[in-house]
Amino acid sequence: MIYRWPVQGSSRALALLVAGAFFMETLDFTIIAPAAPHIAADLGVDPVSVTTAVTAYVLTLAVLLPVSGWLADRFGGRRVFATALVVFTVASALCAIAPNLPVLVAARALQGAGGALLVPVGRLVVLRATAKTDLVRAIAYLTWPALVAPVFAPALGGFLADHASWRWIFLINLPLGVIALIVALRIVPATIAAERAPLDRRGLVLTVLGVAGVVVGMEALGSVDPRWAVAAAGLGIGAIALVAAVRHLLRAEHPLVDLRVLRTPTLRLQAAGGSIYRGSILAIPFLVPLFLQLGFGWTATAAGLAVVAVFVGNVGIKPITTPLMRRFGIRTVLLGSVGAGIVCVIALAFVQRDTPVPVLLGVLLAGGIFRSVGFTALNSIAFADVPEGEMTHANTLVSTLQELAVGMGIAVAALFVRIGELVVPGAEGPFRVAFWLLAALLLVPAYQSWRLARTAGDHITGRA
């Protein structure tokens, strides 16, 4: 497939713009949790009910992700990206003025629609406008929002809710969205597909049903009070629909997502190993605070501050991640980071009540460092060998799998704890079992990394 667009602005400017939009979207996704009690009190509902606003966002995001690539080809990258910014910003305003929970949930769903197009279409625009030799730097820009936003979101959300109003959580998106829209209209290239394939309606229905089923099932499984019937129904329906979707997508003349792109080894690594890595990034900050509170009796504040070490490690190592890949190669960096990350997870299983706090923080810091390096390397190599004509399908597939990993990370961590309760009852034992199981899960990306060619990705790091 051939694309035409007028070149406007540099690929670096595009990457920074899209990274800023990603930051806004990621921040908004993570900032609502600390303010849940304030939102519940203001709207006159139970705090647990506020989680429906989070679920509505995630569900809409997951449902619309599969069609994002087709929309970008059909209507153009600039138009879809700009529309997504408008939808996200308007939805933020609606969230800020919501008079009750149903309106807030509906507005959050609309936000999810904007986010579903904002993330994958923005990345697709950057991938098409960036030469392979500059891909590592561009991907580095696109990776930092997922690492930085969680550092600021809990503190910012709690501060605004305590000292201003929870509505400011959404109001801060308005000026950011307007600025991003003005810049986007000036520098985002108007990508247009020379050949516009018809919409694969059957593939869309099956994929949406499958993704929605998995998201609902994982959300039910990972909640504080698991809803087993909902989890079983969601995961069952999702699995059946996804199997049917795969069979259809492999046979359709114009599939919604061409799964044949997975014949590229580096993309296949990101599809499986990258999803597990993304899930693990979310699992550790979920498990550690519970471990410290329920196992050792720490306060919620102390446990939350300890987890900041993970995010400090994530962000602090970013400036030297690219030089590491250029010096040693992506395969070596992946093997080292995944292996060291596994060691850090296992180390958490041996933490005791009398373990010095600096030692615990050091383990968390090291874990954040190695996961950040591995995640950046996986993202960098994902599209390194994908032909230009297959970029839309590759990007849509990766975006959908990453969104599923968001729900799966916490849900799988919660499931591991429940397995631990059966194996080693008590306050600390279940979490130790969960850490061991999480370390075992990380063997999947380790094995896939080991199978990569030694020269994989050298042409994008400058080593070739």
N, C-alpha and C positions, 0 to 999 in steps of 0.2 A: 504494500500500500504506500502511496506517495503522498506527502504532505506539503502544503505551500503555506508560507507565512512571511510577512514582512519582518525583518530583523529589527527589533526595537530594544535598546538597552543591552547590557552585557549579561552573560549567564550568571555572573556573580550577583548582580543587582536582582535578577529574577529569583535566584536561590534565597537571597536575604528577605525579599518580599514574601515569598511563600513560607519561609521559616517563621517570619513574624506572624503570618496568618495561622500557621500550625500552632504557634505558641498561644495565641489567643484562644484557639479551639481547645487545646490541651488544658490550658489553665481553667477554662470554663467547665471542663469535664470533671476536674479534680477539686475545684474550689467549693463546691456546694456542700460536701459532707460535713465540714466543721460548723456550718451555719444551720444545719438541719433542725436543731432544737429551737433556734430563734424563728425560723420559718414556720415551724409547727405552732409555736406559741402565738405568732402574729395571725396565722390563718385559722387558728382554732381547731387543729387536728392533732392526732397522735404523732410523735416524732418518727415512728416507724413508717407511717403512711407517706412521709416525704420521700422515701426511697423510690416511690413510683415515678417521681420526676426524673430520677436517675435512670430507671429502667426504660422509661419512654424515650429518653435521649439515645441510649445505647441501642434499643430495638430499631428505632427509625434509622439510625446510622447504619446498622448492619443490613437492614432491608434494602436500602438505596445504594449501597456501595457497588453491588454487582453491575448496575446499569450506568455507573459513572463514566466508564470508558466509552460506551456507545454514545452517550450524550455529548461527550467531548468531541468525538468524531463527527457527529451529526450537526452540532450547532457551533462548534469552534471552541478552542480552549479559553480564549479571552472572555467570550460571552458567558460560558458556563461558570468560570471562576469568579467573574464579577457578579453574576447572579447569586452564586453561593454566598459571597460576602454580604450582599444586600439582604438575603434571606436570614443569614445568621445574625446580622446586626439588628434587623427589625424584630426578629424573634427575641433577642436580648432585651429590647425595649418592652416587649409584651410581657416577658418574665418579670421585669422590674415593676410593672404596674399591675400585676396579677392580683385580683381581689380575693381569690380563693384557690384551693388546691387544684380543682379540675382545670381552671384556666392556666395555672402554672404548668401542669402536666402537658396540656395541649401546646403551650408555647415552647416547652422543652422539646417536644416531639418535632416542632417546626425547626428548632435549633439543630436537632439531629439531622434533619433533611439538608440544612445548609452545610453542616459539618461533613456529611457523607460525600458531598461534591467538592467541598473545599480542599480536603486532604488529598484524595487520589488525583484529581484533575490538576491541582497545583503542582504535585510532584511530576505528573506526566508532562506538563508544560516545561518544567526544568529539564527533565530527561531528554526531551526532544531538542531543546535549545543548547544543550551542553555537549561538547566534544568528549569522546571517550577519555582523552588524556586529562580532562578537567573534572571527570566524574567523581573522583574521590573527594575533592574539595567541595563540590556541590552537595554530595550526600552528607558530608560532615556538617554543613549548614543545616540540612534538613533533619538531622538527628538530634541536635541540641534541644529543641523544644520539649521533646519527650523526657529529657533528662533534667532540664532546668525547671520546668513548670511545677513539678511535684515539690521542689524545694520551697517555692514561694506560696503555692496554693493554700496549704493548710493554715499557715500563719496569717496570710492575707485574708482568707475567708473568715477566720476567727476574729481577727482585728476589726474588720468592717462590720461584722455582725454584733460585736460587743460595743464598739464605740461610735458607730454610725447607724447603719441599717443593712439588713441582708440584701435589700434591693440594690445597694451599690455594687454588689457582686456582679450584677448584670449590667448596670449602668456604665461601668468602666469600659465595656465593650463598644459603646457607641462612638466615642472619638477615635478609638483604635480602628474600628470598622470603616469609618468614613475616610480616614487617612489612607488605609490600605486600599480602599476602592479607588481613590483618586490616583494613587501610584499605579495600581493595576491597569487602569484604563490607558495609562501612558506607556508602560513598558512590557506588559504581557503580550506576546505575539499571538496573532489571530490564527491559530492552527485550524486548518480545514482539511478534511479527508477528501482526497481526489476521488476515491470510490467509497460511496456511503452504503454500507451493508444494511439490509433490512433488520429490524429488531427481532431477535429470537424470542418470541413471546413464550413459547413452551419452556425454553431454557430459563427465562426470567422467572416464571412462576415456580418452577421446581427449585431453582437456586434460592429464591427469596424464602420459600417455604422451609427449605432445609436450613438456611442460615438463621432464620427467625426461630425455628424450633430449637436449634442448638443454643442460641443466646438465651431464650426463655428458660430452657432446661438448666443451663449453667447458672443463671441468676438465681433460680429456685434452689439449686443444690448448694450454692455458696452463701446463701443468706444466713443470718444468725440463727433463725429457726427454720431449718430446711423444710421445704414443701415437697415431700417425696413423690406424691402423685403427679404434681405439676412437672417436676424434674423428669420423671420417667416418661410422661406423655410427650414433653417437649423434645427430649433426647431421642425417643423412639421415632416420632414423626420426622424429626430433623434428619436422623440417620437414613431412614427410608427414602426421603425426598432427595437427599444428597447423592445416594447411590443411583437413583433414577436420573438425577441431573448429570452425573458423570457419564453415564451411558449415553445420554442424549447429546451432551456436548462433544463427545468423541465421534459422533456420527453425523451431526448436523453440518450442512453446507456452510452456513453462516452462524456459527455458535456465538452465544452471548460472551462467553469466555473460552478461548481456544486452549484447551488443556494440553495440546501438543507442544506448547511452549516449554513444558516441563522436561522435554528431551535435552534442554540445555542444563548441564550439570550444576553450574553455579546458581542458576535460578532455582533448581530443585533443592539445593542446600538451603536457600533462604525460605522456601515454601515450608519445609519441614523443620529444619534446625532453627531457622529464624523465628518461627512461631513459638517454638518451645523456649527459646531464649527470651522472647518478649514476655511470655507467661511467667518465667522465673523472675524477671525483673519486678513484676507486680507481686509475686508470691512472697518474696522475702520481706518487703515492708509490711505485708499483711500478717505474716507469721510471727515476726520478731516482737512487735508490741504485745501481742496476745501471750506469747511465751513469757515475756518479762512481767506482765501483769498477773496472769493466772498462775504461772509457775513459780515466780519469785516474789510476788506481792508488790511490785513496783507500782507507782502511781501512773495514771494515763499520761500526764505531762512528761514525766521522766522517761517513760518508754517511747513517747513520740519524739522527744529530743534525741534519744539514742539513735533512732532510725535516720535522723538527718545525716549521720555519718555515711550512710549508703549513698545518699544523693550528693554529698560533698565529694565522695570518691568518683561518682559518675561524671560530675562536671569538671573536677580538678584535673583529670587526666586528658580531657578533650584536646588541649593544644598540642600534645605530642603524639596523639593517636595516628595521624597521617604520616609523620616522620617514621614512626615505628613500622608501619606497613611498607613504606618505601625502602627502609633499611633491611628488613628481614623477610618481606614477602607476606601476602595475606594469609596463605596456608599456615605458615609458622606462627604468625600472630594469633590466628584462630585457635590452633592447637594449644598454644601456651595460655591464652586467656580462658578458654573453656576448662582446661585442666586445672588451672589455679583457682578458677571459680568453684569448681567441684570441691576442692580442698577447703575453701572458705566455708562452703555450706556444711560440709562434714564437721568442721571445727565448731560451728554453732551447736551441733548436737552434743558436744562435750562441755559446753559452758555450764558452770555450776553457780550456786548462790554466792559463793565466796570468790568467784572469779573477779579479779580487779577490773574496775570499770574501764580504765585505759586499754586493757587487753581486749575486752569486748568491743570497744569502739574501734580498735585497730583491725579486728576481724571484719567488722561491718564496713569500714573504710576500704579495706583491701578487696572485699567482695564487690563493692560498688565500682572500684577501679577496673577490675578484670571483666565485669559484666559490660561496662561501658565500652571497653576496647573491643570485646567480642561482638557486641551489638553493632558498633560502627563498622567493623570489618565485614560482618554479614550483610549489612545494608549496602556497603560499597560494592561488594562483589555480585550482588543480586542481579544487576542489569548490565554487568560488564560485557557479557557475550550474547546478549539478546539482540537479534537483528532489528533494524529500525521499524520494519513493517509489523513486527510482533510486539512492539513496546506497549501498545494499548492493552492488549490481552495480559501481558506479563504484569503490568502495573495494577490492573484491576484485580487479578488473582492475588497478588501480594497484599494489596490493601484489604481485601476481604478476609484473608487468612489472619492478618495482623489484628483486625477488629475482633475476630473470633477469639484470638489469643487473649485479648483484654478480659473477656468474660471467663475464659478457661483458666487463666492464671490463678485468680482468687478462688474459683470454685474447686479446682484440683487441689490447691493448698488446704482448703477446708475438708475435702474428702480424705486427704492424707492424714489429717489430724483425727478424723473419725475412725480411720483404720487403726491409727495408733492407740486409740482408746480401747479397742478390742484386743490389741496385742500387749500393751504395757499400760494398764490403768493407772490413774493418778494425775497429779497436777502437771508434772514435767514430762513424764514418759511419752505421751501422745505427740508432743511437739518434737521430741528427739527422733521418733520414728518418722515424722513428717519430713524432717531435714534429710534423713537418710534416703527416703523415697524421692525427694526432690533432686538430690545428688545423683541418684540412679537415672532419673529422667534426663538429666543433662548429658548422659552418656550418648544420647542420640545425636546431638549436634557435634559431639566430640568425634564419634565414629565417622560421621559424614565429612567432617573437616579432614580427618586422616585420609579419606579416600580421594580428596582433591589432588589434582596434579600440582607438583611443586611450583610450577610457573603460573598457576591460576591467578588471574588478576594482575599479572606483571605489566600488561600493556596499559592499565589505567593508573598504576602507581608510578610509572616511569622507570621500572626496573628492567623492562624488556629492551 
